[in-house]
Amino acid sequence: MTRSRWHYPRKEFADRVYALLADGPVQGLSLFGPRRTGKTQFLTHDLAPLAESKGHRVVYASLWQTLDTPLGILLYEFDRALRAGSVWDRLTTAAGDIAPKFKVKAPGSPGEMEIDLSQLKGKAPESHLLLLDQYCERLARGRKPAFLLFDEFQELARSKTAAPLIAALRTSLDKRKNGLVAVFTGSSREGLRAMFSPREAPFFRFATPIDLPPMEDAFVDHQLAAFKATSKAKVTRDAALKIFHRFDRSPAFFQRWLTTMALHPEMSEDAAIAKVQSEIAEEFGFGKRWLELNGIQRVTARLLAEKVAQIYSQQGADRIKALTGAPAPGSSAIQSAVQRLSRLGIADKWEGEWRLSDPLFEAWVLNRPETDF
């Protein structure tokens, strides 16, 4: 299975984003999309190659689960972008974690300096913030602005010590409006809003918000064509579309399911679904996350997964009683449960309504037996 064969290009959307940043009126875009719906692949497989083909330097930095050392991640990726190679080359040569210590080029000097990640935990040193600004200066180009792609940018807001870094990055970008453009992705709409919308937000009015378009049915056709070229198993288009829509058009789930069918042609479609769900739950720790929740938090998560419209109303109370066999707690207890789910990154507010932030975890919650409640 080759990467090119299975990757579904979002060319039209990539062209639109590129035009807005390279030739349009904006310096930054905040791109929202639920988890595992293809944000990272869009950045690394579509937008980055397009920008590189047009002569732009491109930096890709993922801030997911890097709360201890976000500055180190940025310095590391900025430095590599100045050395050589495409984003794809850099991704394939750095599949593992960054070593505790790594070397970067010393600005203004032919030599190198060593960065110790263990020393970058907590408040960022002033000298390293200046180094970040120097990297921005070296990356900036007037006619061909560098593209800075920050994945899961809202994670910075969860770090209690990242405020100086956030302020320094904003200042560096403001100083180079013609030389640097940026895309900030996030799987939390509330998290992105906190970074860009309130007047006191660190990146207030810096980025124009856009949504990652959901995958269309053409994605299924593309995947089936790749599947038929590599497997003798049979999957009908109707069955594939049904599964695609059942799991909220999740490209991650659909590709995994199709791969499972290719590897186990004797397996039924439903058995392949169960296998993929089990593997994903194990891989992403759904069971462990579930055990961290108390009874009312689990019930609230189930109501959000079921998209109960009014969880604080009689409709919500009736559903809770049906699940638990006991009267529903007061609305304040449910509100506390929602806030707990939000703090854990399990729930997020979309268009004024609370939902589970991960469509695959949502599907897993919907499959939980009533004994869990």
C-alpha contacts under 8 A as a table, 3 or more apart, distances in Angstrom:
res1	aa1	res2	aa2	distance
1	M	5	R	7.02
1	M	6	W	7.21
1	M	230	T	7.02
2	T	5	R	5.31
2	T	6	W	6.55
3	R	6	W	5.52
3	R	7	H	5.90
4	S	7	H	5.38
5	R	226	A	5.99
6	W	222	H	7.67
6	W	223	Q	6.24
6	W	226	A	6.00
7	H	45	H	7.97
8	Y	219	F	6.34
8	Y	222	H	6.75
8	Y	223	Q	7.68
9	P	42	F	7.87
9	P	45	H	7.67
9	P	46	D	6.38
10	R	13	F	5.60
10	R	14	A	6.08
10	R	42	F	7.10
10	R	46	D	6.60
11	K	14	A	5.02
11	K	15	D	6.00
11	K	46	D	6.84
12	E	15	D	5.18
12	E	16	R	6.30
13	F	16	R	5.06
13	F	17	V	6.21
14	A	17	V	5.18
14	A	18	Y	5.98
14	A	42	F	7.77
14	A	46	D	6.14
14	A	47	L	5.29
14	A	50	L	7.60
15	D	18	Y	5.13
15	D	19	A	6.07
15	D	47	L	7.86
15	D	50	L	7.94
16	R	19	A	5.23
16	R	20	L	6.30
17	V	20	L	5.23
17	V	21	L	6.41
17	V	47	L	7.78
18	Y	21	L	5.31
18	Y	22	A	5.78
18	Y	23	D	7.82
18	Y	47	L	7.03
18	Y	50	L	7.78
18	Y	51	A	7.02
19	A	22	A	5.29
19	A	23	D	5.23
19	A	24	G	5.99
20	L	23	D	5.80
20	L	24	G	4.17
20	L	25	P	6.64
20	L	26	V	6.34
21	L	24	G	5.50
21	L	25	P	7.24
21	L	26	V	5.83
21	L	27	Q	5.94
21	L	28	G	7.01
21	L	181	V	6.28
21	L	182	A	7.82
22	A	144	K	7.48
22	A	145	P	6.99
22	A	181	V	7.74
26	V	29	L	7.46
26	V	207	A	7.35
26	V	208	T	7.26
27	Q	177	K	6.64
27	Q	180	L	7.32
27	Q	181	V	4.81
27	Q	182	A	6.41
27	Q	206	F	7.31
27	Q	207	A	6.92
28	G	181	V	5.71
28	G	182	A	4.69
28	G	183	V	5.68
28	G	184	F	7.55
28	G	206	F	6.15
28	G	207	A	4.25
28	G	208	T	6.32
29	L	182	A	6.51
29	L	183	V	4.89
29	L	184	F	6.19
29	L	207	A	4.51
29	L	208	T	4.70
29	L	209	P	5.78
29	L	210	I	6.87
30	S	183	V	5.87
30	S	184	F	4.64
30	S	185	T	5.69
30	S	186	G	7.56
30	S	192	L	7.28
30	S	207	A	5.59
30	S	208	T	5.92
30	S	209	P	4.69
30	S	210	I	6.13
31	L	183	V	6.90
31	L	184	F	5.94
31	L	185	T	4.49
31	L	186	G	6.34
31	L	209	P	6.12
31	L	210	I	5.10
31	L	211	D	5.41
31	L	212	L	6.32
32	F	185	T	5.74
32	F	186	G	5.10
32	F	187	S	5.88
32	F	188	S	7.16
32	F	189	R	6.33
32	F	192	L	7.74
32	F	209	P	7.62
32	F	210	I	6.47
32	F	211	D	4.82
32	F	212	L	5.95
33	G	37	T	6.61
33	G	38	G	7.97
33	G	39	K	6.54
33	G	185	T	7.58
33	G	186	G	6.46
33	G	187	S	5.22
33	G	188	S	7.77
33	G	211	D	6.15
33	G	212	L	5.29
34	P	37	T	5.95
34	P	186	G	7.85
34	P	187	S	4.72
34	P	188	S	7.17
34	P	357	S	6.26
34	P	358	D	6.25
34	P	359	P	7.27
35	R	38	G	7.88
35	R	187	S	5.38
35	R	357	S	6.90
35	R	358	D	5.27
35	R	359	P	7.12
36	R	39	K	7.42
36	R	250	S	6.72
36	R	251	P	7.26
36	R	252	A	5.81
36	R	358	D	7.52
36	R	359	P	7.98
37	T	214	P	7.65
37	T	249	R	7.79
37	T	250	S	5.36
37	T	251	P	5.83
37	T	252	A	6.62
38	G	41	Q	5.22
38	G	42	F	6.00
38	G	251	P	6.78
38	G	252	A	7.48
39	K	42	F	5.12
39	K	43	L	6.37
39	K	185	T	7.16
39	K	212	L	7.14
40	T	43	L	5.15
40	T	44	T	6.14
40	T	151	D	6.86
41	Q	44	T	5.16
41	Q	45	H	5.34
41	Q	46	D	7.21
42	F	45	H	5.50
42	F	46	D	5.02
42	F	47	L	6.24
43	L	46	D	5.82
43	L	47	L	5.01
43	L	48	A	5.76
43	L	149	L	7.10
44	T	47	L	6.47
44	T	48	A	5.32
44	T	49	P	7.16
44	T	60	Y	7.57
44	T	87	V	6.73
44	T	88	W	6.72
45	H	48	A	6.42
45	H	49	P	6.31
45	H	88	W	7.63
46	D	49	P	5.78
46	D	50	L	6.23
47	L	50	L	5.15
47	L	51	A	6.16
48	A	51	A	5.21
48	A	52	E	6.07
48	A	58	V	6.37
48	A	87	V	6.80
48	A	147	F	7.91
49	P	52	E	5.00
49	P	53	S	5.98
49	P	86	S	7.77
49	P	87	V	7.61
50	L	53	S	5.15
50	L	54	K	6.48
51	A	54	K	5.15
51	A	55	G	6.61
51	A	56	H	5.42
51	A	57	R	7.51
51	A	58	V	7.19
51	A	147	F	7.38
52	E	55	G	5.13
52	E	56	H	4.96
52	E	57	R	6.17
52	E	58	V	6.67
52	E	86	S	7.44
53	S	56	H	7.37
55	G	144	K	6.69
56	H	144	K	5.43
56	H	145	P	6.23
56	H	146	A	5.43
56	H	147	F	6.83
57	R	81	A	7.14
57	R	82	L	7.99
57	R	139	L	7.27
57	R	144	K	8.00
57	R	145	P	7.45
57	R	146	A	4.74
57	R	147	F	6.23
58	V	81	A	6.63
58	V	86	S	7.82
58	V	87	V	6.84
58	V	146	A	5.72
58	V	147	F	4.71
58	V	148	L	5.97
58	V	149	L	7.43
59	V	77	E	6.49
59	V	78	F	6.22
59	V	81	A	5.68
59	V	87	V	7.11
59	V	146	A	7.67
59	V	147	F	6.23
59	V	148	L	4.84
59	V	149	L	5.87
60	Y	77	E	6.81
60	Y	87	V	6.82
60	Y	148	L	6.29
60	Y	149	L	4.73
60	Y	150	F	6.17
60	Y	151	D	7.52
61	A	73	I	6.95
61	A	74	L	6.42
61	A	77	E	6.18
61	A	149	L	6.29
61	A	150	F	5.17
61	A	151	D	6.13
62	S	73	I	7.91
62	S	150	F	5.98
62	S	151	D	4.53
62	S	152	E	6.44
62	S	153	F	7.76
63	L	66	T	5.40
63	L	67	L	7.46
63	L	70	P	6.52
63	L	73	I	7.64
63	L	150	F	7.09
63	L	151	D	5.95
63	L	152	E	5.62
63	L	153	F	6.05
63	L	155	E	6.32
63	L	156	L	7.20
64	W	67	L	7.77
64	W	151	D	7.21
64	W	152	E	5.65
64	W	153	F	7.79
64	W	155	E	6.36
65	Q	155	E	7.54
66	T	69	T	5.60
66	T	70	P	5.50
66	T	73	I	7.69
67	L	70	P	5.80
67	L	155	E	7.11
67	L	156	L	6.75
67	L	158	R	7.46
67	L	159	S	5.64
68	D	120	L	7.79
68	D	121	K	5.26
68	D	122	G	6.99
68	D	159	S	7.73
69	T	72	G	5.29
69	T	73	I	6.50
69	T	117	L	6.52
69	T	120	L	5.94
69	T	121	K	5.52
69	T	122	G	7.99
70	P	73	I	5.15
70	P	74	L	6.37
70	P	156	L	7.49
70	P	162	A	7.81
71	L	74	L	5.16
71	L	75	L	6.17
71	L	120	L	7.11
71	L	124	A	7.12
71	L	165	L	6.91
72	G	75	L	5.18
72	G	76	Y	6.00
72	G	115	I	7.61
72	G	117	L	6.12
72	G	120	L	6.70
73	I	76	Y	5.17
73	I	77	E	6.20
74	L	77	E	5.26
74	L	78	F	5.92
74	L	132	L	7.77
75	L	78	F	5.18
75	L	79	D	5.99
75	L	104	V	7.82
75	L	131	L	7.92
75	L	132	L	6.27
75	L	135	Y	7.87
76	Y	79	D	5.30
76	Y	80	R	6.31
76	Y	102	F	7.84
76	Y	104	V	7.01
77	E	80	R	5.10
77	E	81	A	6.12
78	F	81	A	5.20
78	F	82	L	6.57
78	F	135	Y	6.50
78	F	136	C	7.93
79	D	82	L	5.35
79	D	83	R	6.60
79	D	104	V	6.03
79	D	105	K	6.90
79	D	135	Y	7.22
80	R	83	R	5.14
80	R	84	A	6.85
80	R	90	R	7.61
81	A	84	A	6.27
81	A	85	G	7.40
81	A	86	S	7.95
81	A	87	V	7.79
82	L	138	R	7.99
82	L	139	L	7.05
85	G	88	W	7.99
85	G	89	D	5.75
85	G	90	R	6.53
86	S	89	D	5.09
86	S	90	R	6.31
87	V	90	R	5.10
87	V	91	L	6.14
88	W	91	L	5.07
88	W	92	T	6.21
89	D	92	T	5.30
89	D	93	T	6.24
90	R	93	T	5.23
90	R	94	A	6.17
91	L	94	A	5.35
91	L	95	A	6.26
92	T	95	A	5.76
94	A	97	D	7.33
94	A	98	I	7.62
98	I	101	K	7.84
98	I	102	F	7.64
99	A	102	F	6.26
100	P	116	D	6.00
100	P	117	L	5.25
100	P	118	S	6.58
101	K	114	E	6.67
101	K	115	I	5.55
101	K	116	D	4.47
101	K	117	L	5.97
102	F	114	E	5.68
102	F	115	I	5.41
102	F	116	D	6.78
103	K	112	E	6.19
103	K	113	M	5.52
103	K	114	E	4.34
103	K	115	I	5.88
104	V	112	E	5.53
104	V	113	M	5.56
104	V	114	E	6.38
104	V	115	I	7.16
105	K	109	S	7.64
105	K	110	P	7.37
105	K	111	G	6.32
105	K	112	E	4.40
105	K	113	M	6.20
106	A	109	S	5.44
106	A	110	P	6.99
106	A	111	G	5.95
106	A	112	E	4.95
106	A	113	M	5.64
107	P	110	P	7.97
107	P	131	L	7.66
107	P	134	Q	7.01
107	P	135	Y	7.87
109	S	112	E	7.68
116	D	119	Q	5.46
116	D	120	L	6.88
117	L	120	L	5.05
117	L	121	K	6.94
118	S	121	K	5.98
120	L	123	K	7.31
120	L	124	A	6.07
120	L	125	P	7.32
121	K	124	A	7.32
122	G	161	T	5.51
122	G	162	A	7.83
123	K	161	T	5.18
123	K	162	A	6.84
123	K	164	P	7.39
124	A	128	H	6.96
124	A	129	L	6.90
124	A	161	T	7.69
124	A	162	A	7.46
124	A	164	P	6.81
124	A	165	L	6.57
125	P	128	H	5.41
125	P	129	L	6.50
126	E	129	L	5.09
126	E	130	L	6.31
127	S	130	L	5.15
127	S	131	L	6.30
128	H	131	L	4.74
128	H	132	L	6.21
129	L	132	L	4.99
129	L	133	D	6.40
129	L	165	L	6.83
129	L	168	A	6.56
130	L	133	D	5.02
130	L	134	Q	6.25
131	L	134	Q	4.99
131	L	135	Y	6.28
132	L	135	Y	5.13
132	L	136	C	6.38
132	L	169	L	7.76
133	D	136	C	5.03
133	D	137	E	6.31
133	D	168	A	7.52
133	D	169	L	7.46
133	D	172	S	5.62
134	Q	137	E	4.98
134	Q	138	R	6.30
135	Y	138	R	5.08
135	Y	139	L	6.13
136	C	139	L	5.10
136	C	140	A	6.02
136	C	172	S	6.58
136	C	173	L	7.65
136	C	180	L	7.81
137	E	140	A	5.32
137	E	176	R	7.70
139	L	146	A	6.15
139	L	179	G	7.71
139	L	180	L	7.58
140	A	145	P	5.96
140	A	146	A	5.77
140	A	176	R	6.84
140	A	178	N	7.82
140	A	179	G	4.14
140	A	180	L	5.36
141	R	144	K	5.33
141	R	145	P	4.69
141	R	146	A	6.35
141	R	178	N	7.25
141	R	179	G	4.29
141	R	180	L	7.03
142	G	145	P	5.66
142	G	178	N	5.28
142	G	179	G	4.60
143	R	178	N	7.78
143	R	179	G	7.45
144	K	179	G	7.10
145	P	178	N	6.53
145	P	179	G	4.29
145	P	180	L	4.92
145	P	181	V	6.35
146	A	179	G	6.29
146	A	180	L	4.93
146	A	181	V	6.20
147	F	180	L	6.27
147	F	181	V	5.18
147	F	182	A	5.65
147	F	183	V	7.68
148	L	180	L	7.16
148	L	181	V	6.13
148	L	182	A	4.57
148	L	183	V	6.37
149	L	182	A	5.78
149	L	183	V	4.95
149	L	184	F	6.32
149	L	185	T	7.95
150	F	153	F	5.71
150	F	182	A	7.40
150	F	183	V	6.08
150	F	184	F	4.88
150	F	185	T	6.31
151	D	184	F	6.10
151	D	185	T	4.96
151	D	186	G	6.66
152	E	155	E	5.97
152	E	184	F	7.09
152	E	185	T	5.15
152	E	186	G	4.31
152	E	187	S	6.53
153	F	156	L	6.04
153	F	184	F	5.61
153	F	185	T	5.86
153	F	186	G	5.79
153	F	192	L	7.50
154	Q	157	A	5.52
154	Q	158	R	7.38
154	Q	185	T	7.84
154	Q	186	G	5.89
154	Q	188	S	7.17
154	Q	191	G	5.06
154	Q	192	L	5.34
154	Q	195	M	6.76
155	E	158	R	5.35
155	E	159	S	7.16
155	E	191	G	7.64
156	L	159	S	5.46
156	L	162	A	6.33
156	L	166	I	7.65
157	A	160	K	7.59
157	A	162	A	7.29
157	A	191	G	7.31
157	A	194	A	7.84
157	A	195	M	7.00
159	S	162	A	5.43
160	K	163	A	7.31
161	T	164	P	7.40
162	A	165	L	5.22
162	A	166	I	6.12
163	A	166	I	5.12
163	A	167	A	6.13
164	P	167	A	5.12
164	P	168	A	6.04
165	L	168	A	5.06
165	L	169	L	6.08
166	I	169	L	5.19
166	I	170	R	6.20
166	I	202	P	6.80
167	A	170	R	5.18
167	A	171	T	6.20
167	A	202	P	6.47
168	A	171	T	5.10
168	A	172	S	6.13
169	L	172	S	5.08
169	L	173	L	6.24
170	R	173	L	5.22
170	R	174	D	6.08
170	R	202	P	7.41
170	R	203	F	6.55
171	T	174	D	5.04
171	T	175	K	6.19
172	S	175	K	5.31
172	S	176	R	6.67
173	L	176	R	5.27
173	L	177	K	6.33
173	L	180	L	6.51
173	L	181	V	7.87
174	D	177	K	5.64
176	R	179	G	5.19
176	R	180	L	5.94
177	K	180	L	6.02
177	K	181	V	7.39
178	N	181	V	7.84
186	G	189	R	6.95
186	G	191	G	7.44
186	G	192	L	6.27
187	S	357	S	7.24
188	S	191	G	4.97
188	S	192	L	6.25
188	S	345	G	7.95
188	S	348	D	6.14
188	S	357	S	6.96
189	R	192	L	5.22
189	R	193	R	6.06
189	R	348	D	6.85
189	R	349	K	6.70
189	R	350	W	6.56
190	E	193	R	4.97
190	E	194	A	6.17
190	E	348	D	6.42
190	E	349	K	6.16
190	E	350	W	7.84
191	G	194	A	5.20
191	G	195	M	6.57
192	L	195	M	5.14
192	L	196	F	6.27
192	L	197	S	7.99
193	R	196	F	5.26
193	R	197	S	5.04
193	R	198	P	7.38
194	A	197	S	6.00
194	A	198	P	6.45
194	A	201	A	6.24
195	M	198	P	7.65
195	M	201	A	5.28
195	M	202	P	5.96
195	M	203	F	5.73
195	M	204	F	7.02
196	F	201	A	5.69
196	F	202	P	6.86
196	F	203	F	4.82
196	F	204	F	4.49
196	F	205	R	6.08
196	F	206	F	6.81
196	F	207	A	6.84
197	S	201	A	6.35
197	S	203	F	7.83
197	S	204	F	5.55
197	S	205	R	6.68
198	P	201	A	5.05
198	P	204	F	6.41
199	R	204	F	5.88
200	E	204	F	6.93
201	A	204	F	5.04
203	F	206	F	5.35
203	F	207	A	7.49
204	F	207	A	7.80
205	R	208	T	7.40
214	P	249	R	7.03
215	M	218	A	7.88
215	M	219	F	6.34
215	M	249	R	6.11
215	M	250	S	7.70
215	M	251	P	7.36
216	E	219	F	5.78
216	E	220	V	7.80
216	E	249	R	7.83
217	D	220	V	5.36
217	D	221	D	6.82
217	D	241	L	7.21
218	A	221	D	5.01
218	A	222	H	6.18
219	F	222	H	5.07
219	F	223	Q	6.19
220	V	223	Q	5.09
220	V	224	L	6.05
220	V	237	R	7.85
220	V	240	A	7.01
220	V	241	L	6.75
220	V	244	F	7.53
221	D	224	L	5.12
221	D	225	A	6.23
221	D	237	R	7.52
222	H	225	A	5.25
222	H	226	A	6.53
223	Q	226	A	5.15
223	Q	227	F	6.03
223	Q	255	Q	7.44
224	L	227	F	4.79
224	L	228	K	6.04
224	L	235	V	7.92
224	L	237	R	7.68
225	A	228	K	5.27
225	A	229	A	6.39
226	A	229	A	5.18
226	A	230	T	6.56
227	F	230	T	5.35
227	F	231	S	5.83
227	F	258	L	7.29
227	F	259	T	7.88
227	F	262	A	7.26
228	K	231	S	5.41
228	K	232	K	6.75
228	K	233	A	7.74
230	T	262	A	7.79
231	S	262	A	5.41
232	K	262	A	7.41
232	K	265	P	7.54
233	A	261	M	6.84
233	A	262	A	5.94
233	A	265	P	4.94
234	K	265	P	7.63
235	V	239	A	6.88
235	V	240	A	6.81
236	T	239	A	5.33
236	T	240	A	6.23
237	R	240	A	5.02
237	R	241	L	6.05
238	D	241	L	5.22
238	D	242	K	6.17
239	A	242	K	5.12
239	A	243	I	6.37
240	A	243	I	5.29
240	A	244	F	6.07
241	L	244	F	4.91
241	L	245	H	6.18
242	K	245	H	5.46
242	K	246	R	6.03
243	I	246	R	4.92
243	I	247	F	6.37
243	I	254	F	7.39
244	F	247	F	5.65
244	F	248	D	6.73
244	F	249	R	4.97
244	F	250	S	6.79
244	F	251	P	7.87
244	F	254	F	5.98
245	H	248	D	5.08
245	H	249	R	5.03
246	R	249	R	7.32
247	F	250	S	5.89
247	F	253	F	7.33
247	F	254	F	7.98
247	F	359	P	7.14
247	F	360	L	7.18
247	F	363	A	7.01
248	D	359	P	6.70
249	R	254	F	7.70
250	S	253	F	5.45
250	S	254	F	6.22
250	S	359	P	7.49
250	S	360	L	7.92
251	P	254	F	5.11
251	P	255	Q	5.92
252	A	255	Q	5.46
252	A	256	R	6.22
253	F	256	R	5.14
253	F	257	W	6.07
253	F	276	V	7.56
253	F	360	L	7.56
254	F	257	W	5.06
254	F	258	L	6.10
255	Q	258	L	5.11
255	Q	259	T	6.06
256	R	259	T	5.08
256	R	260	T	6.16
256	R	276	V	6.71
257	W	260	T	5.05
257	W	261	M	6.32
257	W	272	A	6.24
257	W	273	I	6.27
257	W	276	V	6.11
258	L	261	M	5.04
258	L	262	A	6.27
259	T	262	A	4.98
259	T	263	L	6.22
260	T	263	L	5.11
260	T	264	H	5.91
260	T	272	A	6.23
260	T	276	V	7.49
261	M	264	H	5.10
261	M	265	P	5.36
261	M	267	M	6.74
261	M	269	E	7.40
261	M	272	A	6.48
262	A	265	P	5.68
264	H	267	M	5.50
265	P	268	S	7.96
267	M	271	A	6.18
267	M	272	A	6.33
268	S	271	A	5.13
268	S	272	A	6.20
269	E	272	A	5.14
269	E	273	I	6.34
270	D	273	I	4.99
270	D	274	A	6.32
271	A	274	A	5.11
271	A	275	K	6.18
272	A	275	K	5.01
272	A	276	V	6.14
273	I	276	V	5.22
273	I	277	Q	6.10
274	A	277	Q	5.12
274	A	278	S	6.12
275	K	278	S	5.16
275	K	279	E	6.19
276	V	279	E	5.05
276	V	280	I	6.02
277	Q	280	I	5.20
277	Q	281	A	6.03
277	Q	364	W	7.16
278	S	281	A	5.17
278	S	282	E	6.25
279	E	282	E	5.17
279	E	283	E	6.01
280	I	283	E	4.96
280	I	284	F	5.94
281	A	284	F	5.49
281	A	285	G	5.71
281	A	286	F	4.86
281	A	287	G	6.66
281	A	361	F	7.70
281	A	364	W	7.50
282	E	285	G	5.23
282	E	286	F	6.61
282	E	287	G	7.23
285	G	288	K	5.29
285	G	289	R	6.20
286	F	289	R	5.07
286	F	290	W	6.08
286	F	361	F	6.81
286	F	364	W	7.95
287	G	290	W	5.01
287	G	291	L	6.30
288	K	291	L	5.19
288	K	292	E	6.58
289	R	292	E	5.27
289	R	293	L	7.11
290	W	293	L	5.53
290	W	298	R	7.37
291	L	294	N	7.60
293	L	297	Q	5.60
293	L	298	R	5.98
294	N	297	Q	5.35
294	N	298	R	6.24
295	G	298	R	5.23
295	G	299	V	6.29
295	G	373	F	6.31
296	I	299	V	5.03
296	I	300	T	6.01
296	I	333	A	7.78
296	I	334	I	7.11
296	I	337	A	6.59
297	Q	300	T	5.04
297	Q	301	A	6.09
297	Q	334	I	7.69
297	Q	337	A	4.89
297	Q	338	V	7.24
297	Q	340	R	7.65
297	Q	341	L	7.21
298	R	301	A	5.03
298	R	302	R	6.24
298	R	372	D	7.93
298	R	373	F	6.83
299	V	302	R	5.02
299	V	303	L	6.32
299	V	320	I	6.74
299	V	323	L	7.63
299	V	373	F	6.21
300	T	303	L	5.06
300	T	304	L	6.26
300	T	311	I	7.94
300	T	334	I	6.76
300	T	337	A	6.68
300	T	338	V	6.94
301	A	304	L	5.10
301	A	305	A	6.10
301	A	338	V	7.93
301	A	341	L	7.65
301	A	347	A	7.91
301	A	356	L	7.13
301	A	365	V	7.50
302	R	305	A	4.95
302	R	306	E	6.12
302	R	365	V	6.21
302	R	366	L	6.57
303	L	306	E	5.03
303	L	307	K	6.08
303	L	308	V	5.50
303	L	311	I	6.91
303	L	316	G	7.44
303	L	319	R	7.67
303	L	320	I	7.91
304	L	307	K	4.81
304	L	308	V	6.17
304	L	311	I	7.92
304	L	354	W	6.77
304	L	355	R	5.24
304	L	356	L	6.21
305	A	308	V	7.84
305	A	355	R	6.77
305	A	356	L	6.22
305	A	362	E	5.28
305	A	363	A	7.45
305	A	365	V	6.82
305	A	366	L	6.40
306	E	366	L	7.12
307	K	355	R	7.14
308	V	311	I	5.99
308	V	315	Q	7.68
308	V	316	G	6.76
309	A	316	G	7.99
310	Q	313	S	5.30
310	Q	314	Q	7.79
310	Q	315	Q	6.21
310	Q	316	G	5.87
311	I	314	Q	7.91
311	I	315	Q	6.69
311	I	316	G	4.08
311	I	317	A	7.19
312	Y	315	Q	7.75
312	Y	316	G	5.73
312	Y	317	A	7.13
312	Y	331	S	5.50
312	Y	334	I	7.17
313	S	316	G	5.35
313	S	317	A	6.36
314	Q	317	A	4.86
314	Q	318	D	5.99
315	Q	318	D	5.26
315	Q	319	R	6.37
316	G	319	R	5.16
316	G	320	I	6.18
317	A	320	I	5.12
317	A	321	K	6.23
317	A	327	P	7.39
317	A	328	A	5.12
317	A	329	P	7.90
318	D	321	K	5.21
318	D	322	A	6.21
318	D	328	A	7.53
319	R	322	A	5.00
319	R	323	L	6.22
320	I	323	L	5.12
320	I	324	T	6.01
320	I	325	G	7.76
320	I	326	A	7.67
320	I	327	P	7.40
320	I	328	A	5.70
321	K	324	T	5.23
321	K	325	G	4.90
321	K	326	A	5.06
321	K	327	P	5.28
321	K	328	A	5.81
322	A	325	G	5.59
322	A	326	A	7.84
323	L	370	E	6.46
323	L	373	F	6.34
324	T	370	E	7.75
324	T	373	F	5.51
329	P	333	A	6.22
329	P	334	I	7.14
330	G	333	A	5.52
330	G	334	I	6.76
331	S	334	I	5.04
331	S	335	Q	6.07
332	S	335	Q	4.96
332	S	336	S	6.15
333	A	336	S	5.07
333	A	337	A	6.24
334	I	337	A	4.95
334	I	338	V	6.25
335	Q	338	V	5.09
335	Q	339	Q	6.27
336	S	339	Q	5.11
336	S	340	R	6.19
337	A	340	R	5.05
337	A	341	L	6.25
338	V	341	L	5.08
338	V	342	S	6.13
338	V	347	A	7.16
339	Q	342	S	4.92
339	Q	343	R	6.18
340	R	343	R	5.16
340	R	344	L	6.34
341	L	344	L	5.19
341	L	345	G	6.34
341	L	346	I	5.04
341	L	347	A	5.20
342	S	345	G	5.06
342	S	346	I	5.69
342	S	347	A	4.60
342	S	348	D	5.92
343	R	346	I	7.54
344	L	347	A	7.68
345	G	348	D	7.18
345	G	357	S	7.16
346	I	356	L	5.68
346	I	357	S	5.61
346	I	358	D	7.16
347	A	354	W	6.55
347	A	355	R	5.48
347	A	356	L	4.26
347	A	357	S	5.06
348	D	354	W	5.60
348	D	355	R	5.54
348	D	356	L	6.10
348	D	357	S	5.42
349	K	352	G	5.90
349	K	353	E	5.22
349	K	354	W	4.27
349	K	355	R	6.05
350	W	353	E	5.32
350	W	354	W	6.17
350	W	355	R	6.76
356	L	359	P	7.01
356	L	361	F	7.64
356	L	362	E	6.06
357	S	362	E	7.87
358	D	361	F	5.26
358	D	362	E	6.13
359	P	362	E	4.85
359	P	363	A	6.27
360	L	363	A	5.09
360	L	364	W	6.28
361	F	364	W	4.89
361	F	365	V	6.13
362	E	365	V	5.13
362	E	366	L	6.29
363	A	366	L	5.12
363	A	367	N	6.55
364	W	367	N	5.22
364	W	368	R	6.67
365	V	368	R	5.26
368	R	372	D	6.67
369	P	372	D	5.81
369	P	373	F	7.92
370	E	373	F	5.55
